[in-house]
């Protein structure tokens, strides 16, 4: 089971358990399904969700990345990404992407002079623009989950487990060795993806359909102001 491929932001940023509202605790019938049917059910559930919280760590190439994101279907997302000791806050809303970081990140992103001006401030760019638009792969719920749940080899049942107190059914991708855990009760939401071997990492999916307050940061500096200098 593959992690979402994380896009690159300019030359600086390589990127890309809880309740489910009033969801039922009754078994959902997945135990009798094939691995392919289980993954399909998880995809369908994720595609129909309003919100989700994604947290964990993965490898993008050989680079370890940690993320903690709240995603809102059809609107965007917000959270934090950490890469090579650099932490970046991220908000995507109203067709705009905002990032906030320290001087070290901005120095690599925009140069030393701009870094002194930008340190601790929000930088705004277009969600379709070249500089920051690549980050939308991390903030679009459906895109993120579709990539995370993509299959690359034969599927087989893994040992079932308990994930954050919920009964979960395991399915392993034979090509990459990653295991997807899907809720065995209520709506079959993905609960976690665990990678082993060279691509060691884990992503957890929780707070499905719980309210998320998504607001654009105030007083952000438009990236066009930097590009015009």
Residue pairs with C-beta under 8 A, 6 or more apart in sequence:
1 148
1 149
1 150
1 151
1 171
1 172
1 173
1 176
1 178
1 179
1 180
1 193
1 195
2 147
2 148
2 150
2 151
2 152
2 173
2 176
2 178
3 58
3 59
3 147
3 148
3 178
3 193
3 195
3 199
3 201
3 203
4 16
4 137
4 138
4 143
4 144
4 147
4 148
5 16
5 60
5 137
5 147
6 14
6 15
6 16
6 58
6 60
6 65
6 137
6 138
7 15
7 16
7 134
7 135
7 137
7 138
8 14
8 15
8 134
9 15
9 99
9 109
9 131
9 132
9 134
9 135
10 109
10 131
11 108
11 109
12 86
12 105
12 108
12 109
13 81
13 83
13 86
13 88
13 105
13 109
13 135
14 60
14 61
14 63
14 65
14 83
15 60
15 65
15 81
15 83
15 134
15 135
15 137
15 138
16 60
16 65
16 135
16 137
16 138
17 163
17 164
17 165
17 166
17 191
17 192
17 204
17 206
18 53
18 164
18 206
18 207
18 210
19 206
19 207
19 210
20 183
20 186
20 187
20 189
20 207
20 208
20 209
21 208
21 209
21 210
23 185
23 186
23 187
23 208
24 185
24 186
24 187
25 185
25 186
26 185
26 186
27 167
27 184
27 185
28 41
28 183
28 184
28 185
28 186
28 187
28 188
30 37
30 38
30 41
30 169
30 182
30 184
30 188
31 169
31 184
33 41
35 155
35 156
35 157
35 171
36 155
38 169
38 171
38 182
38 188
39 149
39 151
39 155
39 171
39 180
39 182
41 182
41 188
42 149
42 180
42 182
42 188
42 189
42 190
43 145
43 146
43 149
44 188
45 187
45 188
45 189
45 190
46 52
46 141
46 142
46 145
46 149
46 189
46 190
46 205
47 142
47 145
47 146
49 73
49 141
49 189
49 208
49 209
50 72
50 73
50 209
51 70
51 71
51 72
51 73
51 141
51 207
51 208
51 209
51 210
51 211
51 212
52 70
52 71
52 141
52 145
52 189
52 205
52 206
52 207
52 208
52 209
53 68
53 69
53 70
53 71
53 205
53 206
53 207
53 210
54 67
54 68
54 69
54 70
54 71
54 79
54 144
54 203
54 204
54 205
55 67
55 68
55 69
55 203
55 204
55 206
56 66
56 67
56 192
56 201
56 202
56 203
56 204
57 64
57 65
57 66
57 67
57 201
57 202
57 203
58 64
58 65
58 67
58 195
58 199
58 201
58 202
58 203
59 65
59 195
59 198
59 199
59 200
59 201
63 83
63 84
64 83
64 201
65 81
65 82
65 83
66 81
66 82
66 83
67 79
67 80
67 81
67 82
67 138
68 79
68 80
69 77
69 78
69 79
69 80
69 81
69 90
69 138
69 139
70 77
70 78
70 79
70 207
70 212
70 214
71 77
71 139
71 140
71 141
71 144
71 212
72 141
72 212
72 214
73 141
73 142
74 141
75 93
75 214
76 91
76 92
76 93
76 94
76 127
76 136
76 139
76 140
76 214
77 90
77 91
77 92
77 138
77 139
77 140
77 141
77 214
78 89
78 90
78 91
78 92
78 93
78 139
78 212
78 214
79 89
79 90
80 87
80 88
80 89
80 90
81 87
81 88
81 90
81 138
82 88
85 104
86 101
86 102
86 104
86 105
86 108
87 101
87 102
87 105
88 99
88 100
88 101
88 105
89 99
89 100
89 101
90 97
90 98
90 99
90 100
90 135
90 138
90 139
91 97
91 98
91 122
91 214
91 215
91 216
91 217
92 98
92 127
92 135
92 136
92 138
92 139
92 140
93 214
93 215
93 216
94 216
95 126
95 127
95 128
96 124
96 125
96 126
96 127
96 216
97 124
97 125
97 126
97 127
97 129
97 132
97 133
97 135
97 136
97 139
98 122
98 123
98 124
98 125
98 216
98 217
98 220
99 122
99 123
99 125
99 132
99 135
100 120
100 121
100 122
100 123
100 217
101 109
102 119
102 120
103 115
103 116
103 118
103 119
104 115
106 114
106 115
106 118
106 119
106 123
107 115
109 115
110 118
110 226
114 226
117 221
118 221
121 219
121 220
121 221
122 217
122 218
122 219
122 220
122 221
123 132
123 220
123 221
123 223
123 226
124 217
124 220
124 221
124 222
124 223
125 131
125 132
125 133
125 222
125 223
126 132
126 133
127 133
127 136
129 223
131 223
131 227
132 223
136 143
137 143
137 144
137 147
138 144
145 190
148 190
148 193
148 203
149 180
149 190
151 173
152 173
152 175
152 176
153 173
153 174
153 175
153 176
154 174
154 175
155 171
155 172
155 173
155 174
156 171
156 172
156 174
157 169
157 170
157 171
157 172
158 170
158 171
158 172
158 179
159 170
160 167
160 168
160 169
160 170
160 184
161 168
161 170
161 181
162 168
163 181
163 191
163 192
163 204
164 191
164 204
164 206
166 183
166 184
166 185
166 191
167 183
167 184
167 185
168 181
168 182
168 183
168 184
168 191
168 192
169 181
169 182
169 183
169 184
170 179
170 180
170 181
171 179
171 180
171 182
172 178
172 179
172 180
173 179
173 180
176 195
176 199
177 195
177 196
177 197
177 199
178 193
178 194
178 195
178 196
178 199
179 193
179 194
179 196
180 190
180 192
180 193
181 190
181 191
181 192
181 193
181 194
182 188
182 189
182 190
182 191
183 189
183 190
183 191
187 208
189 205
189 208
190 205
191 204
191 205
191 206
192 202
192 203
192 204
192 205
193 202
193 203
194 201
194 202
195 201
195 202
